[in-house]
Amino acid sequence: MPGTEGDGSEAVSSPGHPSPTTRLSTLDVLKSALRCIRRDPVLAVPFAVVGVLVSLVDWLRQHDSVPMVPTDALSQSVSVNYAVFPQGTARTARHIGALVDLETRYLLWAVGLEVLVPLAVGIAGWVTITRVLDTHSGPRALSRYLVALAAVISIPQLLGGFSVDITGFLFGLLLLAVALFVLTRLFLLPALLVTGSGFVTALRQSYRRSRGQGMTIAGLIIVIGLAYWGLATVPVAGGFLSTAVVAPVHAVAVGTVFSTDSRETAPSPADHIESRDARSDESQ
């Protein structure tokens, strides 16, 4: 499990807490995530399958008659292409304007492709995080996860993207600081949705539980975002590599940070068992 012995983390005992408090650095989290995937290779399977799908959809976009464009990040010399929910970076994109005035058959085809990939990505992320947290997550949690993912993906599309031309160094630093702050506070949102929290509760808890781990999470965002972008730039196979290689690490890293924070806020494993039994009684 994340944060176990040998990961280089710092353990601090506190009165009244049988389990030590674990403080992980960015490197510790990444090492723990990779070890977790190595011990349980099934964690990599969902996104490997989705990676094949992403590559196939890239190819179909390039060869069908509906207009498409290269992904914006691929035109940048360096890009931190991070998303709140684990997902790869495709090499092609289709803006909402390309669907206007299409014949019905072409419209259905294009919309089907654009819906299929986020649906597959969402299910893969949900399955992976559920497995790494070793928790039971029902259909309601999956539906919340998919709705939140759809919002994260569709809002930039509807607004025409969030591309900003930075004309000054200080302004660029300010934008980077604001973006990192927001993304850091949302880092644990996927894990909270997987564990059954509602939208508002998940947002509130993600904000609260990410405090005190800002530097670690910001480092993860930068490293993961650079990896998403870097592998996506590989010709032909970029969409597959970005999804199959980076997204599982992203998902497991979210689970690692979430599990570490859970150990800090919960005095003992018995509390988890009692809470789980209480939820089972309520559901019966």
Secondary structure, DSSP 8 states (H G I E B T S, - for coil): -TT-TTS--EEEEETTEEEEEEE--HHHHHHHHHHHHHH-GGGGHHHHHHHHHHHHHHHHHHHSSS--EE-GGGGSSS-----SS-----SEE--GGGGTT--HHHHHHHHHHHHHHHHHHHHHHHHHHHHHHT----HHHHHHHHHHHHHHHHHHHHTT--------HHHHHHHHHHHHHHHHHTTTHHHHHHTT--HHHHHHHHHHHHTT-HHHHHHHHHHHHHHHHHHHTSTTTHHHHIIIIIHHHHHHHHHHHHHHHHHHH-S-HHHHHHHHHHHHHHH-
